[in-house]
Amino acid sequence: MKTLDELIRPNIQKLKPYSSARDEYKGSDGIFLDANENPFGDLNRYPDPYQKKLKSKLAELKSVFANSIFIGNGSDEVIDLTFRIFCEPGKDKALTFSPTYGMYEVSAAINDVELIKVPFNSEFQIDFDLTKPFLSDPSIKLIFICSPNNPTGNSIDRIEEILQSFNGVVFIDEAYIDFSEQESWIKRLNEFPNLIISQTFSKAWGLAAARVGMAYAKPEIINWFNKVKPPYNVSALNQNAALIALEKSDETFKRINLIKSEKLNWKGT
C-alpha cells in the first residue's frame, strides 16, 4: 500500500481545519459568547463536534478504540468525504462493481472523479480476472465494495485479495451487515491500513430520518476525516437519537432476528 502522504490530496494535506469554540473547550457547561450561543432555549447550544459520547458507546459495542471511529451525517457524507480526501478532481479515479449503491457514482460526479464500474459475474461476485488489471493503475485511489451488496443482497467474496493487491484505499460499505451471517470487516481492521468500513444507523437500527453514519478505520485516516468535515456535521438531536437506540440495543437485536427469520421463511416458500 502507498503511504497516506502519497494517497491524500496535496491541498488537503495543507488544509488548516476550522476550529470551533467547542473544539477549544473541554467542558460541557457554560455559554459560549465567542460562538454567539443564545442563553435561552432547549436547543441553543452547539453540539459536540466529535460526538464523544456516541463514539464511546460504539467503541464498546464494536470492540474498537474511539479514535478509529468517524461519525457522519449519514453514510453519504462518509462516502463524499472519502472522495474529497483522496481524489484530486479531474485527475484521480475510483472503482466499484456493478450493479451497486448509486451514491458512489453520484459522489464521484460531484467531485469530478471518474468512476470505473466493473460488472459482477453471473453470481453477482467480483470477477477478479476483469478487476486485476485495474489494481495496479496509479490513478485509481479508491475501490468501493458494498457487502452485503445493494441491490443484490449477497455478501461479496475475494475482498481480502483486493485489500492485499491494491495500493490505494478500499472502502467496504456495510450498511446491511446486521442482516448478514458474514462477520463485519471491523474485526480485521488492524490488519489493513488501507481499509475504511462504513456502517449506518439507518437500516437495522431504524434511524433513517436521523442521518447518522459511521466510518471505521485506522486513527491516521480518521484524523483526516475530522479535518475535512464541517465543524458541526451531526446535530445534537441526531446524536441523542443514536444514543437512545444504543441504550435499547436488546430491542434492536430482537427486531434484527425477526427480520432475518422472515427472510428465511420467505426463501423457503
N, C-alpha and C positions, 0 to 999 in steps of 0.2 A: 504493500500500500504506500502511496505517496504520503508525505508528511502533511499536517494540517496547513502549514505555511504554503505548501505547493498547491493545495486544493482551494483554499479560501480566496475569494476575490481580493485583489490588491487594495481597492478602495475601502473594502470592509475592514481589512487589517488596519487601515489608518483611521478608521472611524472613532471619533470620541463620542461615546453614548450620552444620551440625555440623562442628567442627574436630577431626580425629583427630591422634594423635601423629605419624603418618606424613605428615600434611599439613604439619606444622610442622618436620620434619626432612628435609633434602635428601639425606642419605647413604643407604647401603644396609646398613651393618654395625651391629652392636650390639644389645643387648637393651633393649626399651622398658619400663622399670619403671613409668612412668606409664600404660602401656597394659596392664599386668598380663600381659605375654607370658611364657610359661613358657620357661625357659632350655633345656629338653630337648626332643628330638624333631626330626622332619624337617618337620613342618607347623605349627610353633609360632609362626611369625611372621605378622603380618597382611600381607595383600597390598598392593601399590601401589594406592592408591585411584584413581589416574588412569591406570593401565595405560600408562605412558610408553613402555616397550619395544615393546609391541604397537602403539601409535599410531604410533611412528616407522616400523615396518615397513609398516603400512598406508598411511601418508603417502607413502612411497616407491613402493608398488605402485599407488596411485590418483592419484599426482601432485597431491596436495593438501597443505596445511600441517597439522601435527599438531593445532593448536588449532581446526581445523574438524572434528574427529572426536570423537564420544562413543561410549564402549563400554558396552553394556548387558547385563543378564542375559537374553540373547535379545532378538529384535526386539519381543517382547511388552512388555518393560519400557520400551523406547523409545516404543511406542505409548501405554502408560499414562502415562508422564511427560509426553508431549505434551498429553494431556488435562489433567493436573494443572497444567501451567504456564500454559496459555492459556484454559481454560474454567472459568468460575465455575459451581459446581454449582447446578442448578435454575434457571439464568438463561441461560447461553450454549448454543449449538447447534453441531453439526458436520454435515458432509455426506459421503456416499460414494455409490458407484454399485453397483447390484445386478444379478446376484449377485457377491459378492466374499468376501474373507477374513473369517471370522466374529468375529475378536477385536476389530475396530473396534466392533462392536455390543456385545460383552461389556464392553470397557473403558469405552465410553460409559455403559452402565448402571451400572457400578460407581461411576463418577464423577458420576452423576446429571446426565448431559448428553444432551439429546435428539439423536438421530441421524436425520437425514433421508436416506432412501435413494431415489435417483433411478434408475429402471430403465435399463439399457443398451438400445440399439436392437436390431434383429433381427440385426445383425452383431457384437453384443457390444462396441459402441463407445459413447462418450458422445453422448447426444442433446443437442446444445448448445441447441436451442430450449427443451427442458424445463429445462435447467440454468440458463440465463441469468438468469431472474428471481431465483434464489437468490443470485447473485454479489454483489448489492447489499444483501442483508439484513445489517444491522449486528450482529444477534445470532449469526450464523454465523461462528465464529472459525477453524474448521479444515475443510479438504477432504482426504479420504483417497482416493488413487488407487493401486491395485495394478497394476503394469505390469512384466512380464507378469502378467496377472490370474490370481488363484486364485479359482475353479476352471477358468476357460475357457481359459487358456493363451495368450491373444493379447496382443500389446502394444497399449497404448491410445493413440489419436490425440487431437489437439486439446488436449493438456496445456498447450502454450505459451499458447493463448488464455485458458485459465483462470488461469495464472500472471499474465498481463498484466491480466486483468479483475477479479480478486478482491482485496479489501482485506485479507484475513486470511492465514493460513499454509496452504500447500499441502504435503501430506505424500505423497511418492511412495514406495511400498513396492516395492523392487526385490529381493525375496527370491530371485526366479528369473532375475535379469538375466544370469547367467553362461550360461544356456542359450538366450539370445535373440540374434538378429542385430542387434537395436536397441542403439545405444550408451547407456551409462548417462547419466543426467542429471547425474552428478557433473562431467562435462566442462563443464557450463554453470552450475555452482554460483555463480560470481562474478557472473552476470547477474541473479540473482533473490534479493533479500534476504529474501523470504518463503518460501523453499524449504527443506524438510527431506527428505533422501533416506535411507531405511533399507535396509540390506543385512544379510546374516547369514552365519555360518559353518555353518549347519545343513544347507543344501542341497548346493550344488556342492562344498563343502569337506568334507562328510561328518562334521560335528561336531554333529549334533543333540543328542547327550547332553551336550555341554559347555556349551550355552546361552550363546553369545556372539553378540550382535547389535551393529550399528553404526548411528549416525546421522551424516550429513554435512550441515553447514550453515555459515552464517557464524559466526565466532567469538562474536559477540554472542549468538546463540541457544545455542550450545554452552555458554557460561558459565552460562546458566540451568539447563540440564540438570545441570551439575556441582553447582549449588547445591541442587537438589531431590533428587537421587539419594541412596540410602543410602550411608554412607561407604565400605563395602567391598562394592559390589554385584556384583563379578566376582571369584571366588576365584582364588588363585594357580594352582591346578590347571587351571582353565579358561583362564586367560591363557596358561599354558605349552602347553596343548594347541593353542591357536590359533597360537602362535609356532612350534611344531614343524611344523604344517601349512603355514605360510608358508615355512618353510625347504625344504619339499618341494613347492613350488608347481608345478614342472615336471610332477611326477606327477599333481597335481590337474588341470592343464590337459589332460593326455593323457586322463584319465578324462572330463572335460567333452566333449572332442571325440568320444570313443567314444559317449557318451550322445546327443550331437547327431546323429551318423551313424546310430545305431539309430533315432532318431526319424524321420529322413528315409527310412530303409528301410521303416519301418512305414507312413509316409504313401504310399509307392509301391506297397504291396500292395493 
